Amino acid sequence: MHNPAGLSPVVAGAWRLAEWGWTPQQRLAWIEGNLDLGVTSFDHADIYGGYSVEALFGEALALRPALRARMQLVSKCGIRLVAPARPDHQVKHYDTSVAHVRASVEHSLRSLRTDHLDLLLIHRPDALMDFDELADTFEALRREGKVRFFGVSNFAPHQLAPLHRRIALATHQIELSPLHLDPLHDGVLDQCQDLGFRPMIWSPLAGGRIFTADGERERRLRQTLEAMAAELAVSVTTLVTAWVLRHPSRPLPILGSRRIEVAQAALAAAALRLDAQQWWRIWTASTGQEVP
Ligand SMILES: NC(=O)c1ccc[n+]([C@@H]2O[C@H](COP(=O)([O-])OP(=O)(O)OC[C@H]3O[C@@H](n4cnc5c(N)ncnc54)[C@H](OP(=O)(O)O)[C@@H]3O)[C@@H](O)[C@H]2O)c1
């Protein structure tokens, strides 16, 4: 399994950063707290916070620019939101044209106050995606030193393969958690393993729903997770992360908490290897049925 962009075993997700309402100093403390733990990769997208998060991060980074050398910056492009920051967008849509990808990368670089991205992902598969044009765009961005590695997010295997045949991708960023099992069964994780990709996992805690949602499924799952966490003397966050990490593709989970102790609990999962029975117990609690 490869990790060419050198991502850390746990990645810090910046999606919610604007919601936290922090000062630049508080944002810097979050960045430094993660770095000090060994969470050195930060996951962004042009659209996060209605196109505001990258600049909030860059503003904090500007307080201590030397930190850039200690981190990997990941961003995404390809979605055009209807937002006050983009008054010309009349309908939410996807755009993987050379013009949009280039403009988005330049915007990310300026906002993050950096001269290169370590990894750029296409955020969602675009029905109008021209594989040749996109591969050429990636190649040019690499030649210019603006982006080191490329990948995709939320693609089906048949959408990833044609792009990967044209230009070597580094990873696939996907949703996986005990409340989102699809990639275990739809071929996405099989493809990651086959290609030697270590998938980046978004919302490994189901965006907090593991702890807070109170549907029948979530309550059943939570009961099992809490019982197992007590048996294993770990936190539910550590247990859920260990469940994600147990996949042979060697996933890289992206945690989205404002609290550094959540990243710490996720890192602790490296020391907890679940056996097959423990892993399937969580799967069974989630689905509400035993395997056939
Ligand atoms: N590629 C894509 O399409 C895509 C889509 C979505 C996200 N992402 C990436 O993935 C990253 C992670 O996503 P995520 O934020 O959904 O991940 P997550 O780690 O599953 O969820 C984080 C959320 O869970 C809450 N939480 C954590 N522990 C909790 C607890 N014990 N009790 C209650 N709530 C708790 C956090 O709140 P606190 O802050 O209060 O701890 C936070 O709001 C994002 O930042 C983004 O970078 C990518």
The ligand as an ORCA input file, in Angstrom:
! r2SCAN-3c Opt
* xyz 0 1
  N     -14.512     14.289      0.409
  C     -15.695     14.614      0.885
  O     -16.708     14.615      0.183
  C     -15.830     14.975      2.337
  C     -17.104     15.087      2.906
  C     -17.199     15.408      4.265
  C     -16.036     15.590      5.009
  N     -14.799     15.492      4.408
  C     -13.553     15.677      5.188
  O     -13.587     14.813      6.295
  C     -13.339     15.559      7.476
  C     -13.975     14.887      8.645
  O     -15.395     14.871      8.488
  P     -16.295     15.012      9.774
  O     -16.060     16.323     10.428
  O     -17.680     14.668      9.410
  O     -15.623     13.836     10.676
  P     -15.974     13.133     12.020
  O     -14.680     13.108     12.777
  O     -16.703     11.870     11.740
  O     -17.027     14.102     12.766
  C     -16.613     15.246     13.429
  C     -17.793     15.769     14.195
  O     -18.105     14.832     15.233
  C     -18.249     15.530     16.450
  N     -17.848     14.667     17.555
  C     -16.658     14.035     17.744
  N     -16.647     13.360     18.898
  C     -17.871     13.559     19.473
  C     -18.485     13.114     20.677
  N     -17.819     12.317     21.546
  N     -19.756     13.516     20.943
  C     -20.430     14.309     20.073
  N     -19.887     14.762     18.903
  C     -18.627     14.398     18.604
  C     -17.322     16.718     16.325
  O     -17.729     17.731     17.206
  P     -16.613     18.487     18.125
  O     -15.878     19.388     17.206
  O     -17.443     19.211     19.121
  O     -15.734     17.423     18.725
  C     -17.503     17.108     14.870
  O     -18.621     17.960     14.691
  C     -13.865     16.962      7.154
  O     -13.303     17.957      7.978
  C     -13.412     17.105      5.726
  O     -12.045     17.481      5.705
  C     -14.697     15.175      3.092
*
